[in-house]
């Protein structure tokens, strides 16, 4: 995952979980956590046990997450990246809190159009891993697809209750059909993407296989360990693609 993708994911996560974003630059986010999110991602079990046992006033942390280290500028905070413990905790919190939501644009008296939005994680696996995040939305009336959908949502005021006198237009495209169309869009992207990574992995696989075979030159009946090591090379270098929906929702927007 690129730094920009991590940044966008964090912005969405904290916005949806009602954490106040105090500062948002291309390189970092400063966030006032809620008590619930503090408990889930900040590793302070003893503090929260004390608060709950003494009924003290909770004081959730204000944290600066650095997603990209700028040159010639010092920012005090926590550097966060894919593979870091904190990022794993945030992914886990997303799953624990539920990956599907239903929200409404907070516009009284408006006619609201139904959209399905989904954040996809695409993983290219060999002996190396490349991961990408895609955010897509599809209108459930006319079927148009919008990329960078979460960026649109961030700029809106959303609520989990239908605004006063607002009307939700009935959808024509079913949500399940919409998800299928978004998955097809992701598959089309993959089909047109540069697959050099897979070709290079196969070349590394062949080189490793040649080295393994060299140790058994002249051996008519290969021992069991040979087959085990050969299988291990296949599992390590065989190119694989995984598509996963990280989160999504039904959104009624003006």
Buried (B, 14 or more C-beta within 10 A) or exposed (E): BBBEBBBBBBBBBBBBBEBEBEEBBEBBBBBBBBEBBBBBBBEBEEBBEEBEEEEEEEEBBEBBBBBBEEEEEEBEBEBBBBEEEBBEBBBEBBEEBEBEBEBBBBBEEBEBBBBBBBBBBBBBBBBEEEBBBBBBBBBBEEEEBBEEBBEBBBEBEBEEEBBEEBEBEEBEBEBEBBBEBBBEBBEEBEEEEEEEBBEBBBEBBEEBBEEBEEEBEEEEEEEEEBEEBBEEBEEBBBBEEEEEBBBBBBBBBE
